[in-house]
Amino acid sequence: GTKLVENAGSTMNEVVTSVQRVTDIISEISAASQEQTSGISQVN
């Protein structure tokens, strides 16, 4: 029982870390998209 709880806790930590990584990547994509939009509007 205790070992299962420890494993579940460890897995949850990994999930949280992965979600943070995905959030960072989405933020980078968003920033890049805004830069592209800005660049396109300057060309037009």
C-alpha positions in Angstrom: 0.0 0.0 0.0 2.7 2.4 1.0 4.8 1.7 -2.0 1.8 2.3 -4.3 1.2 5.7 -2.7 4.9 6.5 -3.1 4.8 5.5 -6.8 1.7 7.5 -7.4 3.3 10.5 -5.8 6.4 10.1 -8.0 4.3 9.7 -11.1 2.3 12.9 -10.2 5.5 14.8 -9.9 6.6 13.6 -13.3 3.2 14.7 -14.8 3.4 18.1 -13.2 7.0 18.6 -14.6 5.8 17.5 -18.1 2.8 19.9 -17.9 5.2 22.7 -17.0 7.4 21.9 -19.9 4.4 21.8 -22.3 3.2 25.2 -20.9 6.7 26.7 -21.6 6.7 25.3 -25.2 3.2 26.8 -25.8 4.4 30.1 -24.5 7.3 30.1 -26.8 5.0 29.2 -29.8 2.7 32.0 -28.8 5.6 34.5 -28.7 6.9 33.3 -32.0 3.4 33.7 -33.6 3.1 37.2 -32.3 6.5 38.0 -33.8 5.4 36.6 -37.1 2.2 38.6 -37.0 4.2 41.7 -36.3 6.6 41.0 -39.1 3.8 40.3 -41.6 2.1 43.6 -40.7 5.3 45.5 -41.3 5.7 43.9 -44.7 2.1 44.9 -45.7 
